[in-house]
Amino acid sequence: MSVLALVREIAVYFEFLDQSVQSLIWHLLGADQRTGQIVTSEMSFRRVLNLFACLVRHRAPHVSQQRLDDFVARLNRANENRNRIIHSRLIGGFPSGGGEILRMKITAKQKGVQFQFQQLTHAELKAIADELAELSAESIDFLVTDIMRIASNSSAEAPSNSA
């Protein structure tokens, strides 16, 4: 697989993951899709994760603290890996997918311009894409096994309007 295809996978899987976690927030808020989109649409992924973790602790106390902490830590690492790839220049490995890949990050701060270089392999890029895909699936599992339970409990506890 070419470097471009791998970077495309990373971008697409991350977008799906971001959308999945935002959807978890909407369910935790008990909000319809439009209201949820209003709440989360301008948030960075880091802020989305902070809100998600706070809401799970508040609205879903049945969720294991360890499970939540592990899931959020993996989401944070995935975000860092994605940013490391997407916000860098990748040199080499085009178009056939062979050869070495050099990641170059250029920053310019008060101390002047700085260059960071890192050798990457196709396997490392594929591992990042695979982790994003796996986390997307886990976010759906989180919704089905833990968050939907809140919705069913809330509707069961809602007062009846029958006379």
C-alpha positions as CSV (number, residue, x, y, z in Angstrom):
1,M,0.0,0.0,0.0
2,S,1.4,3.4,-0.9
3,V,2.2,6.1,1.7
4,L,-0.7,8.2,0.3
5,A,-3.1,5.4,0.8
6,L,-2.0,4.9,4.4
7,V,-2.2,8.6,5.2
8,R,-5.7,8.6,3.6
9,E,-6.7,5.7,5.8
10,I,-5.4,7.5,8.9
11,A,-7.3,10.6,8.0
12,V,-10.6,8.8,7.3
13,Y,-10.4,6.5,10.3
14,F,-9.7,9.4,12.6
15,E,-12.6,11.4,11.2
16,F,-14.9,8.4,11.9
17,L,-13.5,8.0,15.4
18,D,-14.0,11.7,16.1
19,Q,-17.6,11.5,14.9
20,S,-18.1,8.3,17.0
21,V,-16.9,9.9,20.2
22,Q,-19.0,13.0,19.5
23,S,-22.0,10.7,19.1
24,L,-21.3,9.1,22.4
25,I,-21.4,12.6,24.0
26,W,-24.8,13.3,22.3
27,H,-26.2,10.1,23.9
28,L,-24.7,10.9,27.3
29,L,-26.3,14.4,27.1
30,G,-29.6,12.8,26.0
31,A,-29.5,15.3,23.1
32,D,-30.9,14.9,19.6
33,Q,-28.4,14.9,16.8
34,R,-28.7,18.6,15.9
35,T,-28.3,19.7,19.5
36,G,-25.4,17.4,20.0
37,Q,-23.8,18.8,16.8
38,I,-24.2,22.4,18.2
39,V,-22.4,21.3,21.4
40,T,-19.5,19.5,19.8
41,S,-19.0,20.8,16.3
42,E,-16.3,23.4,17.1
43,M,-14.4,21.3,19.7
44,S,-10.9,20.0,19.3
45,F,-10.6,16.3,19.7
46,R,-8.8,16.9,23.1
47,R,-11.8,18.9,24.3
48,V,-14.2,16.2,23.0
49,L,-12.3,13.6,25.0
50,N,-12.4,15.8,28.1
51,L,-16.2,16.3,27.8
52,F,-16.7,12.6,27.0
53,A,-14.8,11.5,30.1
54,C,-16.6,13.9,32.4
55,L,-20.0,12.9,31.1
56,V,-19.3,9.2,31.5
57,R,-18.2,9.8,35.1
58,H,-21.3,11.8,35.7
59,R,-24.0,10.0,33.7
60,A,-22.6,6.4,33.5
61,P,-21.2,5.5,36.9
62,H,-21.7,1.9,36.1
63,V,-18.7,2.1,33.6
64,S,-15.5,0.8,35.1
65,Q,-13.1,3.7,35.9
66,Q,-10.3,1.5,34.6
67,R,-12.1,0.8,31.3
68,L,-12.8,4.5,30.8
69,D,-9.3,5.6,31.7
70,D,-7.7,3.0,29.4
71,F,-10.1,3.9,26.5
72,V,-9.4,7.7,26.9
73,A,-5.7,7.1,27.1
74,R,-5.7,5.1,23.9
75,L,-7.8,7.8,22.2
76,N,-5.3,10.4,23.3
77,R,-2.4,8.4,21.9
78,A,-4.3,7.8,18.7
79,N,-4.9,11.6,18.4
80,E,-1.2,12.3,19.0
81,N,-0.1,9.6,16.4
82,R,-2.6,11.0,13.8
83,N,-1.4,14.6,14.4
84,R,2.2,13.5,14.1
85,I,1.5,12.1,10.6
86,I,-1.1,14.5,9.3
87,H,0.8,17.7,10.4
88,S,4.2,16.6,9.0
89,R,5.8,16.2,5.6
90,L,6.4,12.7,4.6
91,I,9.2,12.1,2.1
92,G,9.8,8.9,0.2
93,G,7.9,5.7,-0.1
94,F,5.9,7.0,-3.1
95,P,4.1,5.8,-5.1
96,S,4.5,2.1,-4.9
97,G,4.8,1.8,-1.2
98,G,8.4,0.7,-1.2
99,G,11.4,2.3,0.4
100,E,12.0,4.3,3.5
101,I,9.7,7.1,4.7
102,L,11.1,10.2,6.3
103,R,8.8,12.3,8.5
104,M,9.9,16.0,8.6
105,K,8.3,18.5,11.0
106,I,9.3,22.1,10.8
107,T,8.5,24.6,13.6
108,A,9.4,28.2,13.9
109,K,9.3,29.7,17.4
110,Q,11.1,32.5,19.2
111,K,14.3,30.4,19.2
112,G,14.1,30.2,15.4
113,V,13.3,27.5,12.9
114,Q,13.7,23.9,13.9
115,F,13.6,20.7,11.9
116,Q,12.7,17.3,13.4
117,F,13.3,14.1,11.4
118,Q,12.0,10.6,12.0
119,Q,12.3,7.4,10.0
120,L,9.0,5.6,9.5
121,T,8.0,2.3,8.0
122,H,4.9,1.4,6.1
123,A,4.2,-1.0,9.0
124,E,4.2,1.9,11.5
125,L,1.8,3.9,9.4
126,K,-0.5,0.8,8.9
127,A,-0.4,0.2,12.7
128,I,-1.7,3.8,13.3
129,A,-4.5,3.3,10.8
130,D,-5.4,-0.1,12.3
131,E,-5.5,1.4,15.8
132,L,-7.8,4.1,14.7
133,A,-10.1,1.6,13.0
134,E,-10.1,-0.6,16.1
135,L,-10.9,2.4,18.4
136,S,-13.8,3.3,16.1
137,A,-15.2,-0.2,16.6
138,E,-14.6,0.0,20.3
139,S,-16.5,3.3,20.5
140,I,-19.5,1.7,18.9
141,D,-19.2,-1.2,21.5
142,F,-19.0,1.5,24.3
143,L,-22.2,3.0,23.0
144,V,-24.1,-0.3,22.7
145,T,-22.9,-1.9,26.0
146,D,-22.6,1.2,28.3
147,I,-24.2,4.4,27.0
148,M,-27.4,3.0,25.6
149,R,-28.0,1.6,29.0
150,I,-28.4,5.1,30.3
151,A,-31.1,5.9,27.7
152,S,-33.1,2.8,28.6
153,N,-32.8,3.5,32.3
154,S,-33.8,7.1,31.8
155,S,-36.9,6.2,29.9
156,A,-37.8,3.5,32.4
157,E,-37.5,6.0,35.2
158,A,-39.5,8.8,33.4
159,P,-42.8,9.6,35.1
160,S,-45.9,8.4,33.3
161,N,-48.4,11.0,32.1
162,S,-51.3,8.6,32.2
163,A,-54.3,9.5,34.4
